[in-house]
Amino acid sequence: MADDAHPRLRVPPPETPFQVALFQPEIPQNTGSIARLCAATSSPLHLVGRLGFRIDEKSVRRAGVDYWHLVDVRQHLDLAHLEHAVPRARWKLFSALADRSYVEAAFAPGDLLLFGPESSGLPSDLLASAPDQVFGIPTSGAVRSLNLSNAAGIVLFEALRQIGALDGAARRVMSTHPPENAG
């Protein structure tokens, strides 16, 4: 068991957090890992469209996700509803079929980072509608793509690094209480 009184490397949450969005996620373990990532970075998690699993309290508890209460989870019927919920967010789309690397993306606070389902990725019509906002993660090996939760972590931490949100990290005692604005 981890010693929660031991100081951990911490940074304050960004004033305007990044929005992480999963379109029709299929694998509960990936969503659970991304939820933990969102809890660790104070980023809201948007689940869009039909989910390939349940996220009720009993299902989450059975999956061993003991930090779900720390995540600001928001569900949306479809992409149009997501757009309505975060009208000022600039969308960054992530795909294994991208022509540009995520390190070429110019991230800004409040950007929405959208990832598609594990089996098929984001719809081709969506990618075609915003070609300048489609990015991928380069790999050197012969894999089709990275695991969704790994990809989300790579992208979100690059976005945080770009805006300076990781600067000034200091060792602090971990709080086991959710932030006041956690939903």
JODAJO-V991701 format. One line per field, one symbol per residue. ss: DSSP state (A for helix, B for strand, O for the rest). psi: psi as a letter, one per 20 degrees, with the letter a starting at -180 (. if undefined). burial: # if it has 9 or more other C-alpha atoms within 8 Angstrom, else .. A space follows every 10 residues. Layout:
ss: ???
psi: ???
burial: ???
This chain:
ss: OOOOOOBBBB OOOOOOOOBB BBBOOOOAAA AAAAAAAAAA AOOBBBBBOO OOOOOOAAAA AAOOOOOAAA OOBBBBOOAA AAAAAOOOOO BBBBOOOOOO BAAAOOOOOO OBBBBOBOOO BOOAAAAAAO AAABBBOOOO OOOOOOOAAA AAAAAAAAAA AAOOOOOOOB BBBOOOOOOO OOO
psi: pqoiippqpq qqqqgoqqop poolqhohhg hgghggghhh jkpqppppap qjrqkrgggg ghijnjjhii pnppqqgahg hghhhmhipp ppppqijqiq qhiipnqqpi qpopqaqhhi aqqhhgghim hijpqroqqi rlqgrrqghg gggggghggg ghjjiiqkqq pqpppjpqqh jp.
burial: ...#..##.. #.....#### ########.# #########. .########. ##......## #...#..### ###..##.#. ##........ ######.#.. ##......## ########.. ##....#... ..####.... .......##. ###.##.### ###.#..... ..##...... .#.
